[in-house]
Amino acid sequence: MNDNKPIGIYIILYIPWLLSLFFDSSPIASYLIAWLGSFFIFYITLTGKLKPLPNDRGIAEQLMRPIFLVQIIFAGYMCSTSIFYFLDVLGYQNFKKVNNYFLIDQNRLMITAQCQRYYCLAHAAFVSGILIFMKYPVKQKYYIEKEKLANLLFKLALAMLPISTIFLKVPGLAQYYFKFSSLSFIAGTLALAFAIPLKKPMNTLISLILFIFNFYQALISGFKEPIIISIVVLGLFLYPNYKKVVTITFVPLLMSLFLILPTYNRVFRQNSWSGETGSDEASQLAINAVMDISHTNDNSDWAFYTSRLSEIGMFATFVQSTPTHIDYYGTKLLEQSAMAIIPRIFWPSKLSTEQLIMERVYNAGVVQRGSNVSAKPAFIADAYLSGGTFGVFFFLFIYGAVTQLISLKAEELFGGYILGTALMFSGLFQILWRGTSFEFLINSVFWSYISMLVLFKIFKATKILNEIEDPAY
């Protein structure tokens, strides 16, 4: 991929943010410029107008790379979902004006616009980090024979499932359960996508059973992300071979999920998390509620869109409290993240990571002390708390750069896109798709990277990967 453009060209990404700053005295205009600015960033990056997209594979065959999937999920979720909160601030519920006499809280409106400007800056910085280090094709050191790839994915899907369960039973290693169960899911979904066009009935059947099992686990988790991710991943893997079918079926399906999941999750949690109803019964009650059209005007769904789908309300609280009442944290959150990396088995008296994170949540007044609520800050919130506007730019740039570099390393070690980015990067580093507070994210990424290196050594020792001796291979 040839790219002779000077690095200064990336200033184009920051034009929407700069323009929104110019209109900061008009919060509605400022918000809309910043909000629409993210769609401008999507346009000039996903079309290759700012920097040519990788040409070593067709677009449909590289959608799991950071410039596509991670940007769309991470930046899309962060920047676009705030529109519901913004409409709520303006006096709308379920997209309808509450009444003609609604008085807009101007301070709340100003803070909302300010937060959206930070989102726009974060999106620009994040994509800058990806684009600057996006250099393809990757010079590979190892390869796998193509005819063995489909069977390898199938075997990995089966093997990783019991391995993940073992980690769940070992104290202090629960995070590896989630890593390897995610790896099993990605491998199984890839195996299914390979088996269908290759017409392997046994592989197709078993892979389909694995997918259905994982989707069921997502349904009874009480969280929306696993359900959506299950559909997104399957659609992306099937898309290269079945473009029309995937477009016609998966796009409407995803849109439907965003409409029905608020009701499903709300009813499921009310019944299951109370401890009075089993998961299966709670799931059935939730499905019945979704089928009942009477829920469509339920304000609880609107509350989901404004306060749970979007995290701008929590971010606004942090912005209001820092630095007005609480100083910036500087490097403190990074120091706590370094502590979190150390396994508790080597440091039994280590403070709880959850408690460290919740301390800044309590200090900002997001939730009250003593309340039985977990409200971990988003990555951008921690970036802001660490250094304000500069913190947002710096940490989001690093986020994009690290994401891209890990993906490149995975492709270098595992013989290309399929095993590298589609399997290892997407399976082990799925936390980068959404992001979370510094301590949890840095800890997860660090140990995921170690896991990737260990798996590489295993693959190499077992001759799954073969070293490329001829540079012209």
MIGU-31981 format. One record per residue (C-alpha): residue number from 1; y, z negated, x negated. Coordinates in steps of 0.2 Angstrom, whole numbers, plus 2048, in hexadecimal, padded with zeros to 3 digits. Example, Ala and Ser with C-alpha at 12.3 -4.5 7.8 and 13.67 -1.06 7.14 Angstrom:
// MIGU-31981
+------+-----+-----+-----+
: resi :  yy :  zz :  xx :
+------+-----+-----+-----+
:    1 : 7EA : 7D9 : 7C2 :
:    2 : 7FB : 7DC : 7BC :
+------+-----+-----+-----+
END
This chain:
// MIGU-31981
+------+-----+-----+-----+
: resi :  yy :  zz :  xx :
+------+-----+-----+-----+
:    1 : 800 : 800 : 800 :
:    2 : 810 : 806 : 7F7 :
:    3 : 820 : 7FC : 7FA :
:    4 : 82F : 800 : 7F0 :
:    5 : 83B : 7F8 : 7FB :
:    6 : 846 : 7EA : 7F3 :
:    7 : 843 : 7D8 : 7F8 :
:    8 : 855 : 7D7 : 7FF :
:    9 : 84F : 7E2 : 80D :
:   10 : 848 : 7D3 : 816 :
:   11 : 859 : 7CD : 81A :
:   12 : 857 : 7D8 : 829 :
:   13 : 84B : 7CB : 830 :
:   14 : 859 : 7BE : 830 :
:   15 : 865 : 7C8 : 83A :
:   16 : 860 : 7C1 : 84B :
:   17 : 862 : 7AF : 845 :
:   18 : 873 : 7B3 : 83D :
:   19 : 879 : 7BB : 84D :
:   20 : 873 : 7AD : 857 :
:   21 : 87D : 7A1 : 84C :
:   22 : 88D : 7AC : 84F :
:   23 : 88B : 7A8 : 862 :
:   24 : 887 : 796 : 860 :
:   25 : 895 : 791 : 86B :
:   26 : 88D : 79B : 87A :
:   27 : 87C : 792 : 87B :
:   28 : 874 : 79E : 887 :
:   29 : 879 : 7AD : 87D :
:   30 : 874 : 7A5 : 86D :
:   31 : 863 : 7A0 : 874 :
:   32 : 85F : 7B1 : 87B :
:   33 : 864 : 7BA : 86A :
:   34 : 859 : 7AE : 860 :
:   35 : 84B : 7B0 : 86D :
:   36 : 84C : 7C3 : 86E :
:   37 : 84E : 7C3 : 85B :
:   38 : 83C : 7BE : 859 :
:   39 : 836 : 7CD : 862 :
:   40 : 841 : 7D7 : 857 :
:   41 : 838 : 7D0 : 848 :
:   42 : 827 : 7D4 : 850 :
:   43 : 82D : 7E6 : 853 :
:   44 : 833 : 7E9 : 841 :
:   45 : 824 : 7E1 : 839 :
:   46 : 815 : 7E6 : 844 :
:   47 : 81B : 7F8 : 844 :
:   48 : 81C : 7F9 : 831 :
:   49 : 82F : 7FD : 832 :
:   50 : 834 : 7F0 : 826 :
:   51 : 825 : 7F0 : 81A :
:   52 : 817 : 7FD : 81C :
:   53 : 807 : 7F5 : 824 :
:   54 : 7F7 : 7F4 : 819 :
:   55 : 7EF : 805 : 819 :
:   56 : 7DE : 801 : 812 :
:   57 : 7D8 : 7FF : 824 :
:   58 : 7DD : 805 : 835 :
:   59 : 7E9 : 7FA : 83F :
:   60 : 7DB : 7F5 : 84B :
:   61 : 7CF : 7F0 : 83D :
:   62 : 7DB : 7E4 : 834 :
:   63 : 7E2 : 7DA : 843 :
:   64 : 7DC : 7C9 : 83C :
:   65 : 7E8 : 7CB : 82D :
:   66 : 7F7 : 7BF : 82D :
:   67 : 804 : 7CC : 831 :
:   68 : 7FC : 7CF : 841 :
:   69 : 7F2 : 7C1 : 849 :
:   70 : 7FA : 7B2 : 840 :
:   71 : 80B : 7B8 : 843 :
:   72 : 808 : 7BC : 855 :
:   73 : 800 : 7AB : 859 :
:   74 : 80A : 7A0 : 84E :
:   75 : 81B : 7A8 : 850 :
:   76 : 818 : 7AE : 862 :
:   77 : 813 : 79D : 868 :
:   78 : 821 : 794 : 85E :
:   79 : 82F : 7A0 : 863 :
:   80 : 82B : 7A8 : 874 :
:   81 : 824 : 79A : 87E :
:   82 : 835 : 790 : 87F :
:   83 : 83B : 79C : 88C :
:   84 : 833 : 791 : 899 :
:   85 : 83C : 782 : 893 :
:   86 : 84D : 78C : 892 :
:   87 : 84B : 791 : 8A4 :
:   88 : 848 : 77F : 8A9 :
:   89 : 858 : 77A : 8A0 :
:   90 : 861 : 787 : 8AA :
:   91 : 85A : 780 : 8BA :
:   92 : 84B : 78B : 8BE :
:   93 : 839 : 785 : 8C4 :
:   94 : 82B : 792 : 8C5 :
:   95 : 839 : 79F : 8C1 :
:   96 : 843 : 79B : 8D0 :
:   97 : 854 : 792 : 8D0 :
:   98 : 852 : 780 : 8D7 :
:   99 : 863 : 781 : 8E0 :
:  100 : 874 : 789 : 8DE :
:  101 : 87C : 778 : 8DA :
:  102 : 871 : 774 : 8CB :
:  103 : 87C : 76D : 8BD :
:  104 : 876 : 773 : 8AC :
:  105 : 875 : 765 : 89F :
:  106 : 880 : 76E : 891 :
:  107 : 87A : 762 : 883 :
:  108 : 868 : 766 : 887 :
:  109 : 86C : 779 : 888 :
:  110 : 875 : 778 : 877 :
:  111 : 867 : 76F : 86F :
:  112 : 85A : 77C : 876 :
:  113 : 864 : 78A : 86F :
:  114 : 865 : 782 : 85E :
:  115 : 852 : 77F : 85E :
:  116 : 850 : 791 : 862 :
:  117 : 85B : 796 : 854 :
:  118 : 850 : 78C : 848 :
:  119 : 840 : 795 : 850 :
:  120 : 848 : 7A6 : 84C :
:  121 : 84C : 7A1 : 83A :
:  122 : 83A : 79A : 838 :
:  123 : 833 : 7AA : 83F :
:  124 : 83D : 7B4 : 832 :
:  125 : 839 : 7A9 : 824 :
:  126 : 826 : 7A8 : 828 :
:  127 : 825 : 7BB : 829 :
:  128 : 82F : 7BD : 819 :
:  129 : 822 : 7B2 : 810 :
:  130 : 814 : 7BE : 817 :
:  131 : 81C : 7CE : 813 :
:  132 : 821 : 7CA : 801 :
:  133 : 80F : 7C6 : 7FC :
:  134 : 807 : 7D3 : 808 :
:  135 : 7FF : 7DE : 7FA :
:  136 : 7F1 : 7E9 : 7FF :
:  137 : 7E4 : 7EF : 7FB :
:  138 : 7DD : 7E0 : 7F3 :
:  139 : 7D4 : 7E2 : 7E3 :
:  140 : 7C3 : 7DC : 7E7 :
:  141 : 7B7 : 7D3 : 7DA :
:  142 : 7A8 : 7D2 : 7E5 :
:  143 : 7A0 : 7DD : 7F3 :
:  144 : 792 : 7DC : 800 :
:  145 : 787 : 7EA : 805 :
:  146 : 78E : 7F0 : 816 :
:  147 : 77C : 7F2 : 81E :
:  148 : 77A : 7DF : 81B :
:  149 : 78A : 7DA : 823 :
:  150 : 785 : 7D9 : 835 :
:  151 : 775 : 7CF : 832 :
:  152 : 77F : 7C4 : 826 :
:  153 : 78C : 7C0 : 833 :
:  154 : 77E : 7BC : 840 :
:  155 : 775 : 7B0 : 834 :
:  156 : 785 : 7A7 : 82F :
:  157 : 789 : 7A4 : 842 :
:  158 : 778 : 79C : 844 :
:  159 : 779 : 792 : 834 :
:  160 : 78A : 78B : 836 :
:  161 : 787 : 783 : 847 :
:  162 : 77B : 776 : 841 :
:  163 : 784 : 774 : 831 :
:  164 : 794 : 76F : 83A :
:  165 : 78A : 763 : 845 :
:  166 : 784 : 75A : 835 :
:  167 : 796 : 757 : 82F :
:  168 : 79A : 750 : 840 :
:  169 : 78E : 742 : 83D :
:  170 : 794 : 73E : 82C :
:  171 : 7A3 : 731 : 82C :
:  172 : 7B3 : 738 : 825 :
:  173 : 7AD : 74A : 826 :
:  174 : 7B1 : 74F : 838 :
:  175 : 7BE : 75C : 833 :
:  176 : 7B0 : 766 : 82B :
:  177 : 7A8 : 766 : 83C :
:  178 : 7B6 : 770 : 843 :
:  179 : 7B8 : 77B : 834 :
:  180 : 7A5 : 780 : 834 :
:  181 : 7A4 : 781 : 847 :
:  182 : 7B3 : 78D : 847 :
:  183 : 7AB : 797 : 839 :
:  184 : 79B : 798 : 844 :
:  185 : 7A5 : 79E : 852 :
:  186 : 7AE : 7AB : 848 :
:  187 : 79E : 7B1 : 840 :
:  188 : 795 : 7B2 : 851 :
:  189 : 7A3 : 7BB : 859 :
:  190 : 7A3 : 7C8 : 84B :
:  191 : 791 : 7C9 : 84C :
:  192 : 792 : 7CD : 85E :
:  193 : 79F : 7DA : 85B :
:  194 : 794 : 7E2 : 84D :
:  195 : 784 : 7E1 : 857 :
:  196 : 78A : 7EA : 867 :
:  197 : 78F : 7FB : 85F :
:  198 : 780 : 7FA : 853 :
:  199 : 775 : 7F7 : 863 :
:  200 : 76B : 7E8 : 85D :
:  201 : 765 : 7E0 : 86D :
:  202 : 75F : 7D0 : 865 :
:  203 : 76E : 7CD : 85A :
:  204 : 779 : 7D1 : 869 :
:  205 : 770 : 7C5 : 875 :
:  206 : 770 : 7B6 : 869 :
:  207 : 782 : 7BA : 864 :
:  208 : 787 : 7BB : 876 :
:  209 : 77F : 7AA : 879 :
:  210 : 788 : 7A2 : 86B :
:  211 : 799 : 7A9 : 871 :
:  212 : 795 : 7A2 : 883 :
:  213 : 791 : 791 : 87C :
:  214 : 7A1 : 791 : 872 :
:  215 : 7AB : 796 : 881 :
:  216 : 7A3 : 789 : 88B :
:  217 : 7A7 : 77C : 87E :
:  218 : 7B9 : 782 : 87F :
:  219 : 7B9 : 781 : 892 :
:  220 : 7B4 : 76E : 891 :
:  221 : 7BF : 76A : 883 :
:  222 : 7CE : 767 : 88E :
:  223 : 7D9 : 772 : 883 :
:  224 : 7E0 : 783 : 886 :
:  225 : 7E0 : 78A : 874 :
:  226 : 7CD : 78B : 871 :
:  227 : 7CB : 795 : 882 :
:  228 : 7D9 : 7A1 : 87D :
:  229 : 7D3 : 7A3 : 86B :
:  230 : 7C1 : 7A7 : 871 :
:  231 : 7C7 : 7B6 : 87B :
:  232 : 7D4 : 7BB : 86E :
:  233 : 7C7 : 7BC : 860 :
:  234 : 7BA : 7C5 : 86A :
:  235 : 7C7 : 7D2 : 870 :
:  236 : 7CD : 7D5 : 85E :
:  237 : 7BC : 7D7 : 857 :
:  238 : 7B7 : 7E3 : 865 :
:  239 : 7C7 : 7ED : 864 :
:  240 : 7C3 : 7F9 : 856 :
:  241 : 7B4 : 800 : 85F :
:  242 : 7BA : 7FE : 871 :
:  243 : 7CD : 800 : 871 :
:  244 : 7CF : 805 : 884 :
:  245 : 7C2 : 7F9 : 88B :
:  246 : 7CA : 7EA : 881 :
:  247 : 7DC : 7EF : 886 :
:  248 : 7D7 : 7F1 : 898 :
:  249 : 7CD : 7E1 : 89A :
:  250 : 7D3 : 7D4 : 88D :
:  251 : 7E6 : 7D6 : 88F :
:  252 : 7E6 : 7D2 : 8A2 :
:  253 : 7D9 : 7C5 : 89E :
:  254 : 7E4 : 7BC : 892 :
:  255 : 7F3 : 7BD : 89E :
:  256 : 7E8 : 7B6 : 8AB :
:  257 : 7E3 : 7A7 : 8A0 :
:  258 : 7F5 : 7A3 : 89D :
:  259 : 7F8 : 7A2 : 8B0 :
:  260 : 7E8 : 798 : 8B4 :
:  261 : 7E6 : 78D : 8A5 :
:  262 : 7F3 : 780 : 8AA :
:  263 : 7EA : 77C : 8BA :
:  264 : 7D9 : 77C : 8B2 :
:  265 : 7DE : 771 : 8A4 :
:  266 : 7E8 : 765 : 8AF :
:  267 : 7DA : 763 : 8BB :
:  268 : 7CC : 762 : 8AE :
:  269 : 7D6 : 754 : 8A4 :
:  270 : 7D9 : 74A : 8B4 :
:  271 : 7C7 : 749 : 8B8 :
:  272 : 7BE : 74A : 8A7 :
:  273 : 7CA : 740 : 89C :
:  274 : 7CA : 731 : 8A9 :
:  275 : 7B8 : 72E : 8A5 :
:  276 : 7B3 : 72E : 8B7 :
:  277 : 7AC : 740 : 8B7 :
:  278 : 7A1 : 74A : 8AC :
:  279 : 7A7 : 75A : 8A2 :
:  280 : 79D : 766 : 8AD :
:  281 : 7A3 : 75E : 8BD :
:  282 : 7B5 : 75E : 8B7 :
:  283 : 7B4 : 770 : 8B2 :
:  284 : 7AD : 775 : 8C3 :
:  285 : 7BB : 76B : 8CC :
:  286 : 7C8 : 774 : 8C0 :
:  287 : 7C1 : 785 : 8C4 :
:  288 : 7C2 : 781 : 8D7 :
:  289 : 7D4 : 77C : 8D4 :
:  290 : 7D7 : 78D : 8CC :
:  291 : 7CF : 796 : 8DA :
:  292 : 7DA : 78D : 8E7 :
:  293 : 7EA : 798 : 8E8 :
:  294 : 7F3 : 788 : 8EF :
:  295 : 7F6 : 783 : 8DD :
:  296 : 802 : 792 : 8D9 :
:  297 : 811 : 789 : 8DE :
:  298 : 80C : 779 : 8D5 :
:  299 : 81B : 772 : 8CB :
:  300 : 80E : 76A : 8BF :
:  301 : 80A : 77C : 8B9 :
:  302 : 81D : 77E : 8B5 :
:  303 : 81D : 76E : 8AC :
:  304 : 80F : 774 : 8A1 :
:  305 : 819 : 784 : 89C :
:  306 : 828 : 77A : 898 :
:  307 : 821 : 76B : 88F :
:  308 : 810 : 76F : 889 :
:  309 : 80F : 782 : 886 :
:  310 : 820 : 780 : 87E :
:  311 : 824 : 773 : 871 :
:  312 : 837 : 776 : 871 :
:  313 : 83A : 766 : 87B :
:  314 : 832 : 75B : 86D :
:  315 : 83B : 765 : 860 :
:  316 : 84B : 762 : 868 :
:  317 : 849 : 74F : 868 :
:  318 : 846 : 750 : 855 :
:  319 : 855 : 75B : 852 :
:  320 : 860 : 74F : 85D :
:  321 : 85A : 740 : 853 :
:  322 : 85A : 747 : 841 :
:  323 : 866 : 746 : 838 :
:  324 : 871 : 73D : 844 :
:  325 : 867 : 72D : 846 :
:  326 : 859 : 730 : 839 :
:  327 : 85B : 738 : 828 :
:  328 : 851 : 747 : 822 :
:  329 : 840 : 742 : 81B :
:  330 : 842 : 74D : 80B :
:  331 : 831 : 74D : 802 :
:  332 : 82A : 73E : 80B :
:  333 : 81F : 749 : 817 :
:  334 : 818 : 752 : 808 :
:  335 : 814 : 742 : 800 :
:  336 : 80B : 73C : 80F :
:  337 : 802 : 74D : 810 :
:  338 : 7FC : 74A : 7FE :
:  339 : 7F5 : 73A : 803 :
:  340 : 7EC : 741 : 812 :
:  341 : 7E3 : 74D : 807 :
:  342 : 7DA : 73F : 7FE :
:  343 : 7C9 : 73B : 807 :
:  344 : 7C8 : 72A : 80F :
:  345 : 7B7 : 727 : 806 :
:  346 : 7C1 : 726 : 7F6 :
:  347 : 7D0 : 71D : 7FD :
:  348 : 7C9 : 711 : 80B :
:  349 : 7DA : 708 : 80E :
:  350 : 7E3 : 719 : 810 :
:  351 : 7EF : 718 : 81F :
:  352 : 7EB : 722 : 82E :
:  353 : 7F2 : 733 : 82E :
:  354 : 7F5 : 733 : 841 :
:  355 : 7FF : 723 : 83F :
:  356 : 80A : 72A : 831 :
:  357 : 80D : 739 : 83C :
:  358 : 811 : 72F : 84C :
:  359 : 81D : 724 : 842 :
:  360 : 82A : 732 : 842 :
:  361 : 826 : 737 : 854 :
:  362 : 82A : 725 : 859 :
:  363 : 83A : 724 : 84E :
:  364 : 841 : 734 : 856 :
:  365 : 83D : 72D : 868 :
:  366 : 831 : 73B : 86D :
:  367 : 825 : 72E : 874 :
:  368 : 826 : 71B : 875 :
:  369 : 81D : 710 : 869 :
:  370 : 80D : 709 : 871 :
:  371 : 80B : 718 : 87D :
:  372 : 7F9 : 720 : 87C :
:  373 : 800 : 731 : 878 :
:  374 : 7FD : 73C : 869 :
:  375 : 80C : 747 : 866 :
:  376 : 80B : 74F : 855 :
:  377 : 81A : 759 : 84F :
:  378 : 819 : 76C : 84D :
:  379 : 81A : 773 : 83B :
:  380 : 82C : 779 : 83E :
:  381 : 831 : 767 : 844 :
:  382 : 82A : 760 : 834 :
:  383 : 833 : 76E : 82A :
:  384 : 844 : 769 : 833 :
:  385 : 841 : 756 : 831 :
:  386 : 83E : 759 : 81E :
:  387 : 84E : 763 : 81B :
:  388 : 857 : 76A : 82A :
:  389 : 85B : 77C : 82A :
:  390 : 856 : 77F : 818 :
:  391 : 846 : 775 : 81B :
:  392 : 842 : 781 : 829 :
:  393 : 845 : 790 : 81E :
:  394 : 83C : 78A : 80F :
:  395 : 82C : 783 : 817 :
:  396 : 82A : 791 : 823 :
:  397 : 82B : 79D : 815 :
:  398 : 81E : 794 : 80B :
:  399 : 813 : 793 : 81B :
:  400 : 814 : 7A6 : 81C :
:  401 : 811 : 7A9 : 809 :
:  402 : 802 : 79D : 808 :
:  403 : 7FA : 7A4 : 818 :
:  404 : 7FB : 7B6 : 810 :
:  405 : 7F5 : 7B0 : 7FF :
:  406 : 7E6 : 7A7 : 806 :
:  407 : 7E1 : 7B7 : 810 :
:  408 : 7E3 : 7C2 : 801 :
:  409 : 7D8 : 7B6 : 7F6 :
:  410 : 7CB : 7B5 : 804 :
:  411 : 7CA : 7C8 : 804 :
:  412 : 7C9 : 7C8 : 7F1 :
:  413 : 7BB : 7BC : 7F0 :
:  414 : 7B0 : 7C2 : 7FF :
:  415 : 7B0 : 7D5 : 7FD :
:  416 : 7BE : 7DA : 808 :
:  417 : 7C5 : 7D8 : 81A :
:  418 : 7B5 : 7D4 : 824 :
:  419 : 7AE : 7C5 : 81B :
:  420 : 7BF : 7C0 : 813 :
:  421 : 7CD : 7C0 : 820 :
:  422 : 7C3 : 7C3 : 830 :
:  423 : 7B6 : 7B6 : 82D :
:  424 : 7BB : 7A9 : 81F :
:  425 : 7CE : 7A9 : 822 :
:  426 : 7CD : 7A9 : 835 :
:  427 : 7BF : 79D : 835 :
:  428 : 7C4 : 790 : 828 :
:  429 : 7D7 : 792 : 82A :
:  430 : 7D9 : 793 : 83D :
:  431 : 7E5 : 784 : 83C :
:  432 : 7F2 : 791 : 835 :
:  433 : 7F2 : 79A : 845 :
:  434 : 7FB : 78C : 84E :
:  435 : 801 : 780 : 841 :
:  436 : 803 : 76E : 843 :
:  437 : 80B : 75F : 83A :
:  438 : 80C : 760 : 827 :
:  439 : 7FF : 752 : 823 :
:  440 : 7F1 : 75A : 82E :
:  441 : 7F5 : 76C : 829 :
:  442 : 7F6 : 76A : 817 :
:  443 : 7E6 : 75F : 817 :
:  444 : 7DD : 76C : 821 :
:  445 : 7E3 : 77B : 817 :
:  446 : 7DF : 772 : 806 :
:  447 : 7CD : 76E : 80B :
:  448 : 7CA : 77E : 814 :
:  449 : 7CF : 787 : 803 :
:  450 : 7C2 : 77C : 7FA :
:  451 : 7B5 : 780 : 807 :
:  452 : 7B9 : 793 : 805 :
:  453 : 7B6 : 791 : 7F2 :
:  454 : 7A6 : 788 : 7F5 :
:  455 : 79F : 795 : 801 :
:  456 : 7A4 : 7A2 : 7F4 :
:  457 : 79A : 79A : 7E7 :
:  458 : 78B : 799 : 7F3 :
:  459 : 78D : 7AB : 7F8 :
:  460 : 78E : 7B0 : 7E6 :
:  461 : 77F : 7A6 : 7E1 :
:  462 : 774 : 7AC : 7EF :
:  463 : 779 : 7BE : 7EB :
:  464 : 781 : 7C1 : 7FC :
:  465 : 790 : 7C6 : 7F1 :
:  466 : 78E : 7D1 : 7E3 :
:  467 : 79A : 7D3 : 7D4 :
:  468 : 7A3 : 7E4 : 7D2 :
:  469 : 79F : 7E9 : 7C0 :
:  470 : 7A7 : 7FB : 7C1 :
:  471 : 7BA : 7FA : 7C4 :
:  472 : 7B9 : 80A : 7CE :
:  473 : 7AC : 803 : 7DA :
+------+-----+-----+-----+
END
